[in-house]
Amino acid sequence: MAGGKETPRQKMIGMMYLVLTALLALNVSKSILDAFCSIEEGTATAAREQLARGDEYIAILVGEKSANAKQNPAKAAKIGRLLADIEKIDKETGKFIQLVDEAKFHILKLSGEQVEEAVDKSKEHVVWNFNKKGPKNKHGVTPARLNLFAVQAKDQYDIPMHEMCGAEIADPTPNGKGMGIWKALIDFRSKVCDVIGTYEVPGDKDSLGNISGGAKYVCKTTKINKFKNPKDLEKQINAMVKKQKIKHGEDAGIITEIYKSLTKQERFEEVNEVSNVHWIGKTFDHSPLVAAVASLSQLQLDALTARAKAIQHLKGRVSTGDFSFNKLVAFAGGPGVAEANSPYRVEVVLGAYDSDNKPEATLDSVNGAALPTPVNLRTSNGTAILERTAGGETESLSGTISIQSKSGGKKSESWFCKVGVVTSDKEATVEMPEMRVLYAEIDNILRCAAGGQYKSVTLSGGGARKKGNRDYVCKPSKSQVGRTIKFSLKAVTPAGESVSLKQSEGYIVKPCPKPKIFLNGSDSPKARLGRGGLQLKYGDNVPFSPSKGSFYVKTYTLFVPGLPQPLTGGGKNIKGNYLKAMRSSGAKEFAISISYGGTSSGDVFSKFVL
């Protein structure tokens, strides 16, 4: 009973309960440890498969190089350059694999396991195969084969943690095994990606020996080890890759994929009530021996998978084996519209696509402006289709099209298309032949256009000059009044050829219209005399903008009934004594004649109510 004295029988039952609980705990612990052994077995098998996959691609390239040595030496040379890049990747892979193997053997040996002898597939031996360099393992990329079921100290965790991490999981030993592997992983990630993206494409030599084309690409990835979530990681990697001077359509996808697969979150906010824990600390914190070895093997699998993907991608630069096609389609491209009696060209090409592997395409920008969200195109028969309503001007469209390779990666290419917009099909022009007029001493605005697909129409002759993107200005002199002016027109065809168009109809030059007299701000006959302010300007009596006229008063003459003689003066105001005389004259109206200058010069007459 609670708080009471226990009998011998109760004490015995309590002890048996404790023993039973401990036995259950031991059984659970053993099953978990065995699970880590099984995980190691599966990881090792997967690593060997990835190793074989990469080796197979190398063998194919070596065979292709030999086969092309005589019949296509240029291709053989290209394969040779790719094999040199693959050897760089193998050297880096071998360094990493061996470093991880050394860590495995180190913690196994310190834990009392026998790791000096290897016996293949022996149930009693921990080591089945060593990672020995040789003809078939030149750079040591083949991990040692271990049998963790034979490990005696499966639950030993002091040594793995001490050797891989140290006492503090937030601050692993800088020169410890764990941090050495962490730094090597980051270095391996950069070097593999940089090898993929850094290379030079020689120019093509024509039959005359002239070399054209060629390009040099450089990739220098930077460290990304801190991210909020997988989406944020992908965003950071994409931004970093976008800055690289690589062949983006071909290499950006695989560089992004491999970089992401080899990236670990460096720090964790809290692990087991400890803040800012390093990935090494989190992985090896009180980790049983077999779990620590399995974690290290996973790193080797990640490295060998990255190696296989990288080699497969490099192989794809000389072989189409990474993509399959089961359908053929013919494409013919021409100008769509041809000018009468003008030559035109049609290009025909035979394309192939995989009916079971649809491409993905997006519209990313219009006229150089990026869309807030890319527009997904629909696909049919291996073709991405964009359906769009034309605006009022030519549109430059660009985007990306990608297809998945056999390896699971995506190969992307940028596409560009310029769509000319022809508006004349839906527009009509009504012309007034009698109104083909140019006014002397006025900036007459001219706008030219041509039907069909002509573009960049230009105008000349008659002293016309360009104004803005579309307009021209013609300002005939006073001496040209009565003459007829015609204009010459040129345009550019869709093929880029400059052609002369039919000369324009004749435009007759007429005198500049006379301005109106404004009294006290109004041109109405009932305008008030007020202070006698005089202005000369265009009103609604001209077929162009009134602001094109600028005039001033030279002299004026007032004709007022009842006054013995006309009143004359100058300037923009009627004299004060004239105003007084006019108001006391008893007249009901008066007339005014003004001699003016400015845009044009002359005399104008008008009547007003007094």
C-alpha positions in Angstrom: 0.0 0.0 0.0 1.1 3.6 -0.6 3.2 4.8 2.3 2.9 1.5 4.1 5.5 -1.1 5.0 6.0 -3.7 2.2 5.9 -7.4 2.9 8.7 -9.6 1.5 6.3 -10.9 -1.1 5.5 -7.3 -2.3 9.2 -6.5 -2.5 9.7 -9.6 -4.6 6.9 -8.7 -7.0 8.3 -5.1 -7.2 11.8 -6.4 -8.1 10.4 -8.8 -10.7 8.5 -5.8 -12.3 11.7 -3.8 -12.5 13.5 -6.7 -14.1 10.7 -7.3 -16.6 10.6 -3.6 -17.5 14.4 -3.6 -18.1 14.1 -6.7 -20.3 11.4 -5.1 -22.3 13.6 -2.0 -22.7 16.5 -4.2 -23.8 14.4 -5.9 -26.4 13.2 -2.6 -27.8 16.7 -1.3 -27.8 18.0 -4.4 -29.7 15.3 -4.1 -32.3 16.2 -0.4 -32.9 19.9 -1.2 -33.1 19.2 -4.0 -35.6 17.1 -1.5 -37.6 20.2 0.7 -37.9 22.1 -2.3 -39.1 19.5 -2.9 -41.8 19.5 0.7 -42.8 23.3 0.5 -43.2 22.8 -2.6 -45.4 20.3 -0.8 -47.6 22.4 2.4 -47.8 25.5 0.4 -48.8 23.6 -1.4 -51.5 22.2 1.9 -52.9 25.7 3.4 -52.8 27.1 0.5 -54.9 24.2 0.9 -57.4 25.0 4.7 -57.8 28.7 3.8 -58.1 28.0 1.3 -60.8 25.7 3.8 -62.6 28.4 6.4 -62.8 31.0 3.8 -63.9 28.6 2.6 -66.6 28.4 6.2 -68.1 32.2 6.4 -68.0 32.5 3.1 -69.8 30.1 4.3 -72.5 32.1 7.5 -73.0 35.4 5.6 -73.2 33.9 3.4 -75.9 32.5 6.3 -77.8 35.9 8.0 -77.7 37.6 5.0 -79.1 35.0 4.5 -81.8 35.3 8.1 -83.0 39.0 8.4 -82.8 39.4 8.0 -86.6 36.0 8.8 -88.1 35.2 11.8 -86.0 38.3 13.1 -84.2 36.6 16.4 -83.2 33.9 14.4 -81.2 36.6 12.1 -79.8 38.5 15.2 -78.5 35.3 16.5 -77.0 34.7 13.3 -75.2 38.3 13.4 -74.0 37.7 16.8 -72.4 34.6 15.4 -70.7 36.5 12.4 -69.3 39.0 14.8 -67.9 36.3 16.7 -66.1 34.8 13.4 -64.9 38.2 12.4 -63.5 38.2 15.7 -61.5 34.9 14.7 -60.0 36.1 11.2 -59.2 39.2 12.6 -57.4 37.0 14.8 -55.2 34.5 11.9 -54.7 37.3 9.6 -53.7 38.7 12.1 -51.2 35.4 12.4 -49.5 34.5 8.7 -49.5 37.9 7.8 -48.0 37.6 10.5 -45.3 34.2 9.1 -44.2 35.6 5.6 -44.3 38.5 6.6 -42.0 35.9 8.1 -39.5 33.9 4.8 -39.6 37.0 2.6 -38.9 38.2 5.1 -36.3 35.1 4.9 -34.1 34.7 1.1 -34.6 38.3 0.4 -33.6 38.1 2.7 -30.5 34.9 0.8 -29.6 36.8 -2.5 -29.5 35.7 -3.9 -32.8 38.0 -6.0 -35.0 38.4 -4.0 -38.2 41.9 -5.1 -39.3 40.7 -8.2 -41.3 38.1 -8.3 -44.1 36.2 -11.5 -45.0 33.6 -11.0 -47.7 30.0 -11.9 -46.6 31.2 -13.4 -43.3 28.6 -13.2 -40.5 31.3 -13.0 -37.9 33.4 -10.2 -39.5 32.6 -6.5 -39.3 34.6 -5.7 -42.5 33.7 -7.4 -45.7 35.7 -5.3 -48.1 38.3 -2.5 -47.7 38.3 0.6 -49.8 41.6 -0.1 -51.6 42.8 1.9 -54.6 43.5 -0.1 -57.7 42.8 -0.4 -61.5 39.1 -0.7 -60.8 39.1 1.8 -57.9 41.6 4.4 -59.1 40.6 7.2 -56.9 39.1 5.3 -54.0 35.4 6.0 -54.8 34.3 2.5 -53.6 33.2 2.7 -49.9 34.4 -0.1 -47.6 31.7 -2.8 -47.1 30.7 -3.3 -43.5 28.5 -5.8 -41.7 27.1 -4.0 -38.7 25.2 -7.1 -37.5 28.6 -8.4 -36.4 29.4 -5.3 -34.3 29.5 -6.2 -30.6 29.2 -2.7 -29.1 26.2 -1.6 -31.1 24.8 0.6 -28.4 28.2 2.3 -27.6 27.5 6.1 -27.9 30.2 7.7 -25.8 33.0 7.1 -28.3 31.0 8.1 -31.5 29.8 11.3 -29.9 33.2 12.2 -28.4 35.1 11.5 -31.7 32.6 12.9 -34.1 31.3 15.9 -32.1 32.9 16.5 -28.8 31.3 17.5 -25.5 29.2 20.4 -26.9 26.7 19.7 -29.6 26.4 23.5 -30.2 30.1 23.8 -30.6 31.7 20.6 -32.2 35.4 20.2 -31.8 36.9 22.3 -34.7 39.5 19.7 -35.6 37.4 16.7 -34.8 36.3 14.0 -37.2 32.8 15.4 -37.6 33.8 19.0 -38.5 36.4 17.6 -40.9 33.7 15.7 -42.7 31.3 18.7 -42.6 34.0 21.0 -44.3 34.8 18.2 -46.8 31.1 17.9 -47.7 30.8 21.7 -48.3 34.0 21.6 -50.4 32.8 18.6 -52.4 29.5 20.2 -53.1 31.2 23.3 -54.6 33.8 21.5 -56.6 31.4 19.1 -58.3 29.0 21.9 -59.2 31.9 24.1 -60.4 33.3 21.4 -62.6 29.9 20.9 -64.3 29.4 24.6 -65.0 33.0 25.5 -65.9 34.2 24.6 -69.4 35.0 26.0 -72.8 33.3 25.2 -76.1 35.7 25.5 -79.1 34.4 27.4 -82.1 33.3 25.6 -85.3 35.7 25.4 -88.2 34.2 25.7 -91.7 35.5 24.3 -94.9 37.8 27.2 -95.4 39.4 26.8 -92.0 37.6 29.9 -90.4 36.6 29.5 -86.8 33.4 31.0 -85.5 31.3 30.7 -82.4 32.7 29.2 -79.2 32.1 30.1 -75.6 33.6 30.0 -72.2 31.5 29.3 -69.1 32.5 29.7 -65.5 30.8 28.5 -62.3 31.9 29.5 -58.8 29.2 28.5 -56.3 29.0 30.1 -52.9 28.1 28.6 -49.5 24.4 28.3 -48.6 24.0 26.4 -45.3 21.2 28.4 -43.6 17.6 28.4 -44.8 14.1 28.5 -43.4 12.6 25.6 -45.3 13.1 23.6 -48.5 11.3 26.3 -50.5 13.6 29.0 -49.1 16.7 26.8 -49.8 15.6 26.4 -53.5 15.0 30.1 -53.8 18.5 30.9 -52.5 20.1 28.3 -54.7 18.3 29.6 -57.8 19.3 33.2 -57.1 23.0 32.1 -56.6 23.0 29.9 -59.8 21.4 32.7 -61.8 24.4 34.9 -61.1 26.8 32.3 -62.5 28.4 32.8 -65.9 27.2 29.3 -67.0 25.2 27.9 -69.9 22.0 28.4 -68.0 19.5 26.5 -70.2 21.7 23.4 -70.2 23.5 23.4 -66.8 21.5 25.4 -64.3 19.0 22.6 -63.6 21.6 19.9 -62.7 23.8 22.3 -60.7 20.8 23.4 -58.7 19.7 19.7 -58.2 23.1 18.5 -57.0 23.8 21.5 -54.9 20.4 21.1 -53.1 21.0 17.3 -52.6 24.3 18.0 -50.8 23.1 20.8 -48.6 22.4 20.3 -44.9 21.0 22.8 -42.4 24.1 24.0 -40.5 22.4 25.2 -37.4 19.2 24.2 -35.5 17.4 26.6 -33.2 17.0 24.0 -30.4 17.9 20.3 -29.9 17.2 18.5 -26.6 16.9 21.9 -24.9 20.2 23.1 -26.3 20.2 26.2 -28.5 22.0 26.8 -31.9 23.0 23.2 -32.4 25.3 22.3 -35.3 24.3 19.6 -37.8 27.2 17.5 -36.6 26.1 17.8 -33.0 22.4 17.0 -33.9 23.5 13.9 -35.9 25.9 12.4 -33.5 24.4 13.5 -30.1 24.4 10.3 -28.0 24.2 8.3 -31.3 24.7 4.6 -30.9 27.8 3.2 -32.8 25.7 1.5 -35.5 23.6 4.6 -36.0 26.7 6.8 -36.3 28.1 4.5 -38.9 24.8 4.4 -40.8 24.7 8.2 -40.8 28.2 8.4 -42.3 27.2 5.8 -45.0 24.3 8.1 -46.0 26.8 10.9 -46.7 28.7 8.5 -48.9 25.5 7.6 -50.7 24.7 11.3 -51.2 28.1 11.9 -52.7 28.0 8.9 -55.1 24.5 9.9 -56.2 25.7 13.4 -57.0 28.7 11.8 -58.8 26.4 9.6 -61.0 24.1 12.6 -61.9 27.1 14.8 -62.7 28.7 12.1 -65.0 25.3 11.4 -66.7 24.9 15.1 -67.4 28.4 15.5 -68.8 27.8 12.4 -71.0 24.7 14.0 -72.3 26.8 16.7 -74.0 27.9 14.2 -76.6 25.1 11.7 -76.5 21.3 11.9 -76.6 21.0 8.8 -74.4 19.6 10.9 -71.6 16.4 11.6 -73.6 14.1 9.3 -75.4 11.9 10.0 -78.5 9.1 8.0 -80.0 7.4 10.4 -82.3 8.5 12.5 -85.3 7.0 15.7 -86.4 7.8 18.1 -89.3 8.1 21.8 -88.9 8.0 24.4 -91.6 8.7 28.1 -90.9 8.2 30.9 -93.3 7.4 34.6 -93.3 3.6 34.1 -93.2 3.1 37.0 -95.6 5.2 37.7 -98.6 5.3 40.9 -100.6 4.2 40.6 -104.3 7.1 39.9 -106.7 9.5 39.5 -103.7 11.5 36.4 -102.8 10.8 34.6 -99.6 12.3 31.6 -97.7 10.8 28.6 -95.8 12.8 26.4 -93.4 11.8 22.8 -92.9 13.1 20.6 -90.0 12.2 17.2 -88.7 11.7 17.1 -84.9 11.2 14.3 -82.4 9.4 14.1 -79.1 8.4 11.6 -76.4 4.6 11.3 -76.3 5.0 10.0 -72.7 7.2 12.9 -71.5 5.5 16.2 -72.0 7.6 19.4 -72.0 6.8 22.2 -69.5 6.9 25.7 -70.9 6.2 29.2 -69.4 5.8 32.7 -70.7 8.1 34.8 -68.5 8.2 38.3 -70.0 6.6 40.5 -72.6 8.5 43.4 -74.2 11.3 42.9 -71.8 9.1 43.3 -68.7 9.0 40.3 -66.4 5.5 39.0 -65.6 4.6 38.9 -61.9 3.8 35.2 -62.3 5.0 33.1 -65.3 2.1 31.9 -67.5 2.1 28.1 -68.0 1.6 27.1 -71.6 -0.5 24.1 -72.6 1.2 21.2 -74.4 0.0 19.0 -77.2 2.0 16.4 -79.3 5.3 17.5 -77.8 4.6 21.2 -78.5 3.9 24.0 -76.0 1.2 26.3 -77.2 0.7 30.0 -76.2 -2.7 31.5 -77.1 -2.8 35.3 -76.6 -4.7 38.3 -77.8 -2.6 40.8 -79.7 -2.4 44.4 -78.5 -1.8 47.5 -80.6 1.9 47.1 -81.1 4.6 44.5 -81.8 5.2 42.1 -78.9 8.5 40.5 -77.9 7.7 37.3 -75.9 10.2 35.2 -74.0 10.1 32.2 -71.6 11.5 28.8 -70.7 10.8 25.3 -72.0 12.0 22.2 -70.1 11.9 18.5 -70.3 12.7 15.8 -67.8 15.7 13.5 -68.6 15.9 9.8 -67.8 17.9 10.7 -64.7 15.0 12.8 -63.3 16.7 16.1 -63.8 15.2 18.8 -66.0 16.9 20.4 -69.1 15.7 23.9 -69.8 16.1 26.2 -72.8 15.0 29.8 -73.2 12.7 30.7 -76.1 12.0 34.0 -77.8 9.4 35.1 -80.3 8.6 38.5 -81.8 5.0 38.9 -83.0 4.3 41.8 -85.3 0.9 43.4 -85.1 -0.9 44.5 -88.3 -3.6 47.0 -87.5 -4.6 48.0 -91.0 -6.8 45.0 -91.5 -9.4 46.4 -89.1 -8.8 50.1 -89.8 -10.1 52.3 -92.6 -9.1 55.8 -93.6 -11.6 58.5 -94.9 -9.8 61.1 -96.9 -10.8 64.6 -98.0 -8.9 65.4 -101.2 -9.8 69.1 -101.1 -8.3 69.4 -97.6 -4.7 68.3 -98.5 -3.4 71.6 -97.2 -0.2 72.8 -95.5 -0.3 76.2 -93.8 2.7 78.5 -94.3 4.6 79.6 -91.2 2.9 76.9 -89.1 4.3 73.5 -87.9 2.1 71.1 -89.8 2.1 67.6 -88.2 2.5 64.7 -90.6 2.1 61.0 -89.7 2.9 58.2 -92.2 2.0 54.5 -92.2 1.8 51.7 -94.7 -0.5 48.7 -94.9 0.5 45.1 -94.8 3.5 44.2 -92.8 5.7 47.2 -93.7 7.4 48.7 -90.7 9.6 51.7 -89.9 8.0 53.9 -92.5 10.0 57.1 -93.1 9.1 60.4 -94.8 11.3 63.0 -96.6 11.0 66.0 -98.9 9.2 69.4 -98.6 11.5 70.4 -95.8 9.9 67.9 -93.4 11.8 67.0 -90.2 11.3 64.1 -87.7 9.5 64.8 -84.5 9.3 62.1 -81.9 8.9 58.4 -82.8 6.0 58.6 -85.3 5.5 62.2 -86.4 7.1 64.6 -88.9 6.8 68.5 -89.1 6.6 70.5 -92.3 6.7 74.3 -92.0 6.5 76.0 -95.5 7.6 79.5 -95.9 5.4 82.4 -96.9 7.0 82.4 -100.3 5.7 78.9 -100.9 2.1 79.9 -100.7 0.2 78.5 -103.7 2.7 75.8 -104.4 2.2 72.0 -104.1 4.4 69.8 -102.0 4.8 66.0 -102.4 6.6 63.7 -100.0 8.7 60.6 -100.6 8.1 57.5 -98.4 10.3 54.5 -97.6 9.6 51.4 -95.4 11.3 48.2 -94.2 10.0 44.8 -95.2 9.7 41.9 -92.7 13.0 40.6 -94.3 14.7 43.8 -93.3 15.0 45.3 -96.8 14.5 49.0 -97.3 12.0 49.8 -100.1 10.7 53.0 -101.7 6.9 53.4 -101.6 4.6 55.4 -103.9 5.0 59.2 -103.6 2.3 61.0 -101.6 -0.4 63.0 -103.1 0.3 66.8 -103.5 -0.4 69.2 -100.6 -1.2 72.8 -101.5 0.4 75.5 -99.3 -2.0 78.1 -98.1 -1.5 81.4 -96.1 -1.4 81.2 -92.4 -4.9 81.9 -91.0 -5.4 85.3 -89.5 -5.8 85.5 -85.7 -8.9 86.7 -83.9 -9.1 90.0 -81.8 -9.8 89.4 -78.2 -11.1 92.4 -76.2 -10.7 92.1 -72.5 -10.1 88.3 -72.9 -13.1 87.6 -75.2 -13.6 87.5 -78.9 -17.4 87.8 -78.6 -19.0 90.9 -80.2 -20.5 91.6 -76.8 -17.2 91.6 -75.0 -17.0 94.3 -72.3 -14.6 97.2 -72.9 -13.2 96.9 -69.4 -9.7 98.2 -69.3 -9.3 97.8 -73.0 -6.9 94.8 -73.1 -6.1 93.7 -76.6 -4.9 90.2 -77.6 -4.5 88.4 -80.9 -4.7 84.6 -81.0 -6.3 81.6 -82.7 -9.6 80.4 -81.4 -11.8 77.6 -82.9 -11.3 79.1 -86.4 -8.2 76.9 -87.3 -7.9 73.1 -88.0 -4.9 72.7 -85.8 -3.9 73.5 -82.2 -4.5 77.2 -81.4 -1.3 77.2 -79.4 0.7 77.1 -82.6 0.0 80.8 -83.2 1.8 83.6 -81.2 1.0 87.2 -82.1 1.5 90.7 -80.8 -0.2 94.1 -81.6 1.8 96.6 -83.6 -0.8 99.4 -83.9 -4.5 99.7 -83.6 -7.2 102.0 -85.0 -10.5 102.6 -83.3 -13.6 103.7 -85.3 -16.2 105.1 -82.9 -19.4 106.8 -84.2 -19.8 110.3 -82.8 -16.1 110.9 -82.5 -14.6 113.3 -85.1 -11.7 111.1 -86.2 -10.3 107.6 -85.7 -8.3 106.9 -82.6 -4.8 105.3 -83.2 -2.3 103.8 -80.8 0.0 100.8 -80.2 0.6 98.1 -77.6 -1.7 95.6 -75.9 -4.0 98.1 -74.1 -6.3 100.9 -75.4 -5.2 104.2 -74.0 -7.2 105.4 -70.9 -8.3 108.7 -72.5 -9.6 106.8 -75.5 -11.7 104.6 -73.2 -13.1 107.6 -71.5 -14.0 109.3 -74.8 -15.6 106.0 -76.2 -17.8 105.6 -73.1 -19.0 109.3 -73.3 -19.5 109.2 -77.1 -23.0 107.7 -76.9 -22.1 105.1 -79.6 -23.6 101.6 -79.3 -20.7 99.8 -81.1 -17.3 100.4 -82.4 -14.8 98.8 -84.8 -11.1 98.1 -84.4 -8.4 97.4 -86.9 -5.1 95.9 -85.7 -1.8 95.6 -87.5 0.0 92.5 -86.0 3.2 90.5 -86.1 4.4 87.2 -84.7 3.8 83.8 -86.3 2.6 85.7 -89.3 1.9 89.4 -89.9 -1.0 91.3 -91.4 -4.1 93.3 -90.5 -7.3 92.1 -88.9 -10.6 93.9 -88.3 -13.5 93.3 -85.9 -16.6 94.9 -84.3 -17.7 95.0 -80.7 -20.7 96.4 -78.7 -19.9 99.4 -76.7 
